[in-house]
């Protein structure tokens, strides 16, 4: 165990394997909320501290992504970030966008929406082998490709896709890549230095709340003009004119959700207690034990066998995910299930102990097998 359970609200004796859905809150977030409330009562000096906290969050996130603080923005959700990025393009009939057919709906639906202006969504078929899936994406790239959206770690299967080949192939034709790091940032190392755009949800592996993080790689994409609001720009002499900010603040159309930033700053400071590589290794090692137990029980797994092709999630097929979740809860295990995806998901974070895994390996395979 890398993070003491006592540092979190509500863990107690619970075996919490639901980080891919929601992580428990840090007990110290209470102090962060109190700090926000105190600053909010302080008038203009407090508001200055709001924006200072935003700077702290941007510095933390930039360090984790190997980016610059000025590349980082904070919006209402990762889905809002995806929309902000896609809205910045001047789309032309015949342009192509690529995403895998089982990709997260926020990007997949938005690419479908673009058909009304003549954009062609290209959706290669999901493949359980991430190398084959990556090659399918590469093979789909043409000179008409403008944007590729993909999750570094799949919400459905837990697979970790190799990014570099996709990035190289996209950049070779002038296309850009939007990576959803919701299931990677905070549990595995993420180097975004060659990625054009990144979005991430704060409420899963990062121990934050439901805000969205956006990275705009200004070095790779010097021209980027999303839709604007008052926060995006400075006034110009004409009432309808403005000067957009030079940095990623142009993505924030209004106030960031400051209380979320106070909580995120506290969460990211807590993350620094454990090196990212150490956390990744721990999650993979404990996840391997779960994987082996499920495999031995004959459970149909969606997550790749090769540990280098996954992160913190182990996903298995289930005909009745709700029944599995409820049965596991009766045994003191919290996990995640989705009826629409017909799967359950076990997520290993740093507060999961080896003893938790011991117990889960004994109890959970029988429960999952019962509803396959």
N, C-alpha and C positions, 0 to 999 in steps of 0.2 A: 504494500500500500504506500502510495506516495503522498496522498493528502489525507490527513486525519478526518475521520467521519465527524468528529466533534466540531469541526470547522463549518459544518453545513447544517442548515435548518431541516429537521424532519427525517434525517437518516436513521438515527438510533440503531436498531438492530436490522433494519431493512437492507436487503441486498438490492441495490439500485442499479439496474441494467437498462435504464430507459434514457440515457443521455442523448441518444439520437433523436428523441422527441423533446424532452425537457430535462434539464439538469436541476438539482436542488439549488437553492440560493445559499450563498455564504452568510453565516451569521453576522459577519462584519459588515454586510450590506446595510444593516440597520444603522450603523454609524455613518455610512455614506449618505443614506436618505436623510438622517438628522442634519448632516452638514449641508445638504441641499436646502432643507427647510430653513436653516439658519441664514444661509446666504440669500434665499428668496425674500426674507424679511428685511434685508439690509438695503433695499433700494438699489440705486445705481452701482455702488461698490459691489453689491452682491451679484449684479448682472455681469460686471467685469470678471468676477470669479467664475461665473458660468462659462464664459468663453475661454478662460484660462484652463478650465477642466477639459474643454474640448481639445485644446492644444495637447494636453497630457495624453488623452486617449489617442489622438492622431500619432503621437510619438511612439506609443506602445505598439499600435497596430503596424505602423511603418517598419518598426524593428522586426516584428514577427514575419512580415511579408518581404523583407529586403527591399523596401520601397522608401520614398521620401515622405515626411509628414505632410507636405503640401499636396501629395497625391491622394490623401485620405479624406473622405466625406462621410457624414452620418445622416441617414434618412430614416423614414418610418419603418421600413422593412427591407429585406433583401429583394423582394418582389418589386417594391417601389424603385430600388436601385436598377434592376433589370429594365424596367420601363423607362427610367431616366436615360439610360445608355442608348436604348433602341430609338428613343425619340430624337436623339441628336443627329441621326443619319438623314440625309436627303435621299429618300428612296426613289428608285426609278423602276418602271416596269421591266421585268426580266432579270432584276437583281436576284441573287440566290442567298439563302441563309440555311445553315445546316445545324441540326440537332438530332440526337438519337431518338428513336420512336418511343422509348420508355423514359425519356428525360423528365426532369421536374416540370410540372404543368405551367409554372409562371413563364418560363422561356418558351415552352412548346406551344402554349396557347397564343402567346404574343406573336410568334412566328406565323401561326395560322391566321391571326388577325391581319398581318401585313399583306395577305393575299388580296385584300380589297384595293390596294394600290399597285397590284401587279407583281409583287414580290413572290418568288417561288420558294416555298419551304421544302428542303431536301432532308429526309429523315431516314438515315440508314437504320437497319434493324439491330436492335440490341443483341449482343452476343455475350455469353457468360465468360468468355476468355477476353480480358481487357485488351490484350495485344491485337486480337482479331478485330475487336470493336474499334480500336484506334485506327487500324489500317482501313476499315470501312469508311471512317470519317475522312481520312486522307484521300482515299480513292474518289470520294464524292466532291472534292474541291475542284473547282473549275475557275477560269479567268473571270467568271461572273459572280463568284462567291464574295460576299461583302463581310459577313459576320458568322462566326461559329459560337454556339452556346453549349457548354458541357459542364457537368459536375465532376470535380476532381475525384470525389468519392460519391458513388451513387446512393441516393436515399433508398432505392428499392432493393439493391443487391449488396451494397457495401463494397463493391469493387473499386479499386483505385486505378484510374486510367493513366497510362504514360502520356505526359503532355508534350514533351519536347518535339517529337516527330510531327505532331499536329501543328504546333506553333511554327515550326520551320516551313511546313508545306503551305500553311495559310499565309505567312508573311511573304513567301516567294511569289504569290499572285496578288499581293496587296490587300489581302483580307485581314480581318482582326478577330481576336479570340476573347470571348467573355467566359471566364471560369467562375463557377459557383463553388466557393470554398466552405460552404456551410458545414459539411461533414469532414472537413480536413483541418481548418485553422483551429488551433486549440488542442489538437490531439496528435497530429503529425506535422513534420516540418513542411512549410510551404514557401518556396522561393518564387516570387512573382516578378522577378527582374525582367523576364522575357515575355510576360503576359500583358496583354493590352488593357484588359479590365478584369477586376475581381469584385464579386459581391459575396457577402457572408451574413448570416443571421447571428445575432448576439446571444440568443437564448439557449443555445445548445451547448456545445463543447467549451464555450468561452465563459460560462457561468454568469452571463449577463441577462438582460431582458430582451423584449421583442423589438429591438431596433435593428436597422440594417446598416452594414458597413459597405462602402464602395471605395475601390481603388481605381483611379484613373492614372495610368502610366504615362505621364506627360512626356517622358523621353521618347517613348515609342509612338505616341499619338499626340503630336503637337497641336492639331486642330480638333477641337471637341466643343460643340455648342449645344448643350441640352436646353430644354425649356427652362425659362427663368422665372424667378419671383424676386421679392425685395431683397432677400438674403444673397441672391446669386450675383449681384452687381452693385456698382456705384452709380449715383445719378450723373446725368449729362445735361447740358444746357436745355435741350428740348425736352418737354415732359414725357414724350414717348421714347426717348433715347436713353441709353445706359452703357456702362462699361463693365463687362463681366469680369469677375475676379480672375487673376492669373492662375490661381490654384484650384483645388477640387471644391472649394467653398461654392463655386458656381453651380454645383449639383444640388445644393441645399436651398430649396426655393423659399423656405421660411425658417423659423427657429428650429434648430435641432431639439430633440426631446431631452432637455438638460438633465432631468432626474435620471434618465437612462444612462447618460454619460457619466454621472457621478458613480452609479453602480458599476458601469463598465470599467471606469478607471480603477476602482477598487478590485474588480475581478482580474484585470490584466496585471495589476501589481502582484496579486496573489499568484498568478501563473508563473511569475518570475522565480518563485521559490523552487521550482523544478525545471531543469533544463529541458528544452523541447525534445531533444534526441532521447533523453532518458524516459520521458513520458511516452514517446512513440514506441520505444523498445518494450516498455512495460505493458502497454496496451496490446501489442502484437503477441508478446509471450503469453499473457493470460488469455487472450483471444484464441490462441492456438490450442490451449487446453480445452476450451469450450468446443472449438471446432472438432477436435479429435473425439470428444465424448459424443457429440451429435452424430458424427460420421460412423462411429462404432455402433450406434443404435439404429443405423439405417435411415436416418432422417435425411430428407432431400434438402440440400443446402443450395442457396442461391449465390453465396459469397465464394469467390475463387479459393481453391485449395492452397495456392502459393501465397505465403504470408506477405510477400512483397507487393502483392496485388490487392491488399486490403488495408484498412486503417483500424478504427475502433469498433466497427459494426460487424456482427455475424448474423446473417439473415437466413431464415429457413421457410420453406413452403408450409402453409397451413390452410386447411379447408375451413377452419373456424377460429380465426385469430382471437376473437373476443373471448371465446371459451378458454383458450390457452392462457390469455392474460389474466383472467379471473381465477383460474385454477392455480396459476403460479403465485398470484397475490395471496391466496390462502396459505401458501407455503412460505410466505415472507419474501418473495422475489417480485420486483417490479420490472416489467419489460414492456415493449411497444408492439402493438399489432394493428394491422390495417386490413379491413375487409375488402376494400377496393383492389388492393395489391395482393391479397391472399398470401400474406406472409407475416411472420413475427420477426422482431429485430432485438437482439441482445447487444448492448453497447458497454464496452469496458472503458471506464475512465479511471483516473488516479486514485479515487476514493474506494474503488472496489478492491477488496483484500484477496489474497490467495485463498484464504479460508472461505470467503464468499464463493469463489470459483469452485473449490472442492465440493461444497454443498450443492451448488447449482448443477455441477456435472453428474451428481447422483440423482437429483430430483427432476430436473427439467426435461431431460431426454424422454422420459416416460410420459410426461404431460404432453409434449409436442407430438410424440408418436400416436398418442390416443386420438388426436384430432387431425391426423394426416389423411 
